[in-house]
């Protein structure tokens, strides 16, 4: 627990520093680096040995995130590029059919697309004032970034402590024996509480847009907290299927990068979807 808390404190300090790079190239480069590290961990779990295919997946992971930041500066035929990646992967599978199996190709490409696309939403949150200029400001973008991280990480944190203190009923014993229903409820309540606090801080101090209302934040927080729990369980399912305890060991007490961002894949993507759909009705 001590290692977990120290790592969390370091991560929080790093995240604060990272926010100061928001309008610099370092912002997306850092997130791209996390995407690459998370995909590297997934490739190890899937036991991919083909060097060329591993390089392709890692380039794809970082490339998608950088594309999210620089998509307005150059035109890229995204679907053509995606098709090219798939075809090249199948060619590599044929050339190395004894070591590179179809299941590894599918799982690796899926994780590369899923991880980098989800983390790309952090760039899209920052630029929400560009995507919806009549609705949002730069401060709203910062709010959405923090809101996304709050829903992903505070749900996990509150669920951990609530489960340790009150946990009696197993949530999904075959997937993750330590998770409890009480912990999950505590995670949702904690997420909603911290999200409300975040809302009032931005409303009172940073002129949060009137289009971001308290009911919207509460309903979204509940939905995203539940998704965060499912994201964590989905990651646990992958680890169960492949016989590993953690995706990596880079973060003491937390495992690997993917262990820290597993629920974020659900939360970040869903939140940007909510923002995009809600904008159509405002």
VEXDRENBA-999002 format. One record per residue (C-alpha): residue number from 0; z, y, x. Coordinates in steps of 0.25 Angstrom, whole numbers. Layout:
<atoms>
<atom NUM,<Z,Y,X>>
...
</atoms>
This chain:
<atoms>
<atom 0,<0,0,0>>
<atom 1,<3,9,12>>
<atom 2,<-11,7,17>>
<atom 3,<-17,10,4>>
<atom 4,<-10,23,2>>
<atom 5,<-13,28,16>>
<atom 6,<-28,24,14>>
<atom 7,<-28,31,0>>
<atom 8,<-22,44,7>>
<atom 9,<-32,44,18>>
<atom 10,<-43,42,7>>
<atom 11,<-38,53,-1>>
<atom 12,<-38,62,11>>
<atom 13,<-52,58,15>>
<atom 14,<-57,60,1>>
<atom 15,<-51,75,1>>
<atom 16,<-58,77,14>>
<atom 17,<-71,71,8>>
<atom 18,<-71,81,-3>>
<atom 19,<-72,92,6>>
<atom 20,<-86,87,10>>
<atom 21,<-91,87,-4>>
<atom 22,<-103,96,-2>>
<atom 23,<-106,91,12>>
<atom 24,<-115,79,16>>
<atom 25,<-102,72,20>>
<atom 26,<-98,70,6>>
<atom 27,<-109,60,2>>
<atom 28,<-109,55,17>>
<atom 29,<-95,51,16>>
<atom 30,<-97,44,2>>
<atom 31,<-109,37,8>>
<atom 32,<-101,32,19>>
<atom 33,<-91,26,9>>
<atom 34,<-102,20,1>>
<atom 35,<-108,13,14>>
<atom 36,<-94,8,18>>
<atom 37,<-92,2,4>>
<atom 38,<-105,-4,4>>
<atom 39,<-102,-10,18>>
<atom 40,<-90,-17,12>>
<atom 41,<-98,-22,1>>
<atom 42,<-108,-28,10>>
<atom 43,<-97,-35,18>>
<atom 44,<-91,-41,4>>
<atom 45,<-105,-46,1>>
<atom 46,<-106,-52,15>>
<atom 47,<-120,-45,18>>
<atom 48,<-125,-49,32>>
<atom 49,<-139,-43,32>>
<atom 50,<-138,-30,40>>
<atom 51,<-150,-24,34>>
<atom 52,<-146,-26,20>>
<atom 53,<-132,-21,24>>
<atom 54,<-138,-8,30>>
<atom 55,<-147,-6,17>>
<atom 56,<-134,-7,8>>
<atom 57,<-126,3,17>>
<atom 58,<-138,13,17>>
<atom 59,<-140,12,2>>
<atom 60,<-125,14,0>>
<atom 61,<-125,27,8>>
<atom 62,<-139,31,4>>
<atom 63,<-136,31,-11>>
<atom 64,<-124,40,-9>>
<atom 65,<-131,50,0>>
<atom 66,<-143,50,-10>>
<atom 67,<-133,55,-21>>
<atom 68,<-130,67,-12>>
<atom 69,<-144,70,-8>>
<atom 70,<-152,66,-19>>
<atom 71,<-156,80,-23>>
<atom 72,<-161,83,-9>>
<atom 73,<-171,72,-8>>
<atom 74,<-179,63,-18>>
<atom 75,<-176,48,-16>>
<atom 76,<-183,37,-26>>
<atom 77,<-169,31,-28>>
<atom 78,<-175,19,-37>>
<atom 79,<-186,16,-27>>
<atom 80,<-175,16,-15>>
<atom 81,<-166,7,-23>>
<atom 82,<-177,-3,-26>>
<atom 83,<-181,-2,-11>>
<atom 84,<-167,-5,-7>>
<atom 85,<-166,-17,-16>>
<atom 86,<-180,-23,-11>>
<atom 87,<-176,-21,3>>
<atom 88,<-163,-28,0>>
<atom 89,<-171,-40,-6>>
<atom 90,<-180,-40,6>>
<atom 91,<-168,-41,16>>
<atom 92,<-162,-52,7>>
<atom 93,<-175,-60,9>>
<atom 94,<-175,-58,24>>
<atom 95,<-161,-62,26>>
<atom 96,<-160,-72,14>>
<atom 97,<-150,-81,21>>
<atom 98,<-139,-70,23>>
<atom 99,<-143,-59,12>>
<atom 100,<-141,-65,-2>>
<atom 101,<-146,-58,-15>>
<atom 102,<-131,-57,-20>>
<atom 103,<-128,-49,-8>>
<atom 104,<-140,-40,-9>>
<atom 105,<-137,-37,-24>>
<atom 106,<-122,-35,-22>>
<atom 107,<-124,-26,-9>>
<atom 108,<-134,-17,-16>>
<atom 109,<-126,-16,-29>>
<atom 110,<-114,-12,-21>>
<atom 111,<-122,-2,-12>>
<atom 112,<-128,5,-25>>
<atom 113,<-115,4,-33>>
<atom 114,<-106,10,-22>>
<atom 115,<-115,21,-17>>
<atom 116,<-119,25,-31>>
<atom 117,<-105,26,-35>>
<atom 118,<-100,34,-23>>
<atom 119,<-113,43,-25>>
<atom 120,<-106,48,-38>>
<atom 121,<-96,55,-29>>
<atom 122,<-108,64,-24>>
<atom 123,<-113,65,-38>>
<atom 124,<-99,70,-43>>
<atom 125,<-99,81,-33>>
<atom 126,<-113,85,-37>>
<atom 127,<-110,85,-52>>
<atom 128,<-111,100,-53>>
<atom 129,<-126,98,-49>>
<atom 130,<-129,87,-58>>
<atom 131,<-122,94,-70>>
<atom 132,<-122,109,-66>>
<atom 133,<-119,114,-80>>
<atom 134,<-107,105,-81>>
<atom 135,<-100,104,-68>>
<atom 136,<-96,111,-56>>
<atom 137,<-93,107,-41>>
<atom 138,<-78,106,-45>>
<atom 139,<-82,96,-56>>
<atom 140,<-89,88,-45>>
<atom 141,<-76,88,-37>>
<atom 142,<-68,84,-49>>
<atom 143,<-77,72,-52>>
<atom 144,<-76,67,-38>>
<atom 145,<-61,67,-38>>
<atom 146,<-61,62,-52>>
<atom 147,<-69,50,-48>>
<atom 148,<-60,47,-36>>
<atom 149,<-48,48,-45>>
<atom 150,<-53,39,-55>>
<atom 151,<-57,28,-45>>
<atom 152,<-45,29,-35>>
<atom 153,<-33,34,-44>>
<atom 154,<-36,23,-54>>
<atom 155,<-35,13,-42>>
<atom 156,<-23,19,-37>>
<atom 157,<-15,21,-50>>
<atom 158,<-19,6,-54>>
<atom 159,<-13,1,-41>>
<atom 160,<0,8,-42>>
<atom 161,<1,5,-58>>
<atom 162,<-2,-9,-55>>
<atom 163,<8,-11,-44>>
<atom 164,<19,-5,-53>>
<atom 165,<15,-10,-67>>
<atom 166,<5,-21,-66>>
<atom 167,<7,-33,-74>>
<atom 168,<-6,-37,-80>>
<atom 169,<-18,-41,-71>>
<atom 170,<-31,-33,-74>>
<atom 171,<-41,-43,-68>>
<atom 172,<-33,-54,-60>>
<atom 173,<-45,-62,-56>>
<atom 174,<-52,-49,-50>>
<atom 175,<-40,-41,-45>>
<atom 176,<-27,-47,-47>>
<atom 177,<-19,-35,-43>>
<atom 178,<-25,-26,-54>>
<atom 179,<-17,-25,-66>>
<atom 180,<-19,-19,-80>>
<atom 181,<-7,-9,-78>>
<atom 182,<-13,-5,-65>>
<atom 183,<-26,-2,-72>>
<atom 184,<-20,6,-83>>
<atom 185,<-12,14,-72>>
<atom 186,<-25,17,-65>>
<atom 187,<-31,22,-77>>
<atom 188,<-19,31,-80>>
<atom 189,<-18,36,-66>>
<atom 190,<-33,39,-65>>
<atom 191,<-32,47,-78>>
<atom 192,<-20,55,-74>>
<atom 193,<-26,59,-60>>
<atom 194,<-39,62,-67>>
<atom 195,<-32,72,-76>>
<atom 196,<-25,78,-65>>
<atom 197,<-38,80,-57>>
<atom 198,<-44,86,-70>>
<atom 199,<-33,97,-71>>
<atom 200,<-33,100,-56>>
<atom 201,<-48,103,-57>>
<atom 202,<-47,110,-71>>
<atom 203,<-37,119,-66>>
<atom 204,<-41,121,-52>>
<atom 205,<-56,119,-50>>
<atom 206,<-62,123,-63>>
<atom 207,<-66,110,-68>>
<atom 208,<-78,110,-78>>
<atom 209,<-75,111,-92>>
<atom 210,<-84,99,-94>>
<atom 211,<-74,90,-87>>
<atom 212,<-63,89,-98>>
<atom 213,<-50,81,-97>>
<atom 214,<-54,71,-108>>
<atom 215,<-66,68,-100>>
<atom 216,<-58,66,-87>>
<atom 217,<-48,57,-94>>
<atom 218,<-58,48,-101>>
<atom 219,<-66,47,-88>>
<atom 220,<-54,44,-80>>
<atom 221,<-50,32,-89>>
<atom 222,<-64,27,-89>>
<atom 223,<-66,28,-74>>
<atom 224,<-52,23,-71>>
<atom 225,<-56,10,-79>>
<atom 226,<-69,9,-71>>
<atom 227,<-61,11,-58>>
<atom 228,<-53,-1,-62>>
<atom 229,<-66,-9,-65>>
<atom 230,<-72,-5,-52>>
<atom 231,<-60,-10,-44>>
<atom 232,<-61,-23,-52>>
<atom 233,<-76,-24,-49>>
<atom 234,<-73,-22,-34>>
<atom 235,<-62,-33,-35>>
<atom 236,<-72,-42,-41>>
<atom 237,<-82,-40,-30>>
<atom 238,<-71,-43,-20>>
<atom 239,<-67,-55,-28>>
<atom 240,<-81,-61,-28>>
<atom 241,<-82,-59,-13>>
<atom 242,<-69,-64,-9>>
<atom 243,<-64,-51,-2>>
<atom 244,<-51,-43,-4>>
<atom 245,<-57,-29,-1>>
<atom 246,<-70,-23,2>>
<atom 247,<-66,-18,16>>
<atom 248,<-54,-14,24>>
<atom 249,<-57,0,28>>
<atom 250,<-46,7,19>>
<atom 251,<-33,1,22>>
<atom 252,<-26,-3,9>>
<atom 253,<-39,-1,1>>
<atom 254,<-49,-10,7>>
<atom 255,<-63,-5,10>>
<atom 256,<-71,7,5>>
<atom 257,<-76,-1,-7>>
<atom 258,<-62,-5,-11>>
<atom 259,<-59,10,-12>>
<atom 260,<-72,14,-20>>
<atom 261,<-73,1,-29>>
<atom 262,<-69,8,-41>>
<atom 263,<-76,21,-37>>
<atom 264,<-89,14,-40>>
<atom 265,<-86,13,-54>>
<atom 266,<-79,27,-56>>
<atom 267,<-88,36,-48>>
<atom 268,<-101,30,-55>>
<atom 269,<-94,31,-69>>
<atom 270,<-89,45,-67>>
<atom 271,<-103,50,-63>>
<atom 272,<-109,43,-75>>
<atom 273,<-98,49,-84>>
<atom 274,<-101,63,-79>>
<atom 275,<-116,61,-80>>
<atom 276,<-115,56,-95>>
<atom 277,<-105,67,-99>>
<atom 278,<-113,78,-93>>
<atom 279,<-124,74,-103>>
<atom 280,<-115,78,-115>>
<atom 281,<-109,90,-110>>
</atoms>
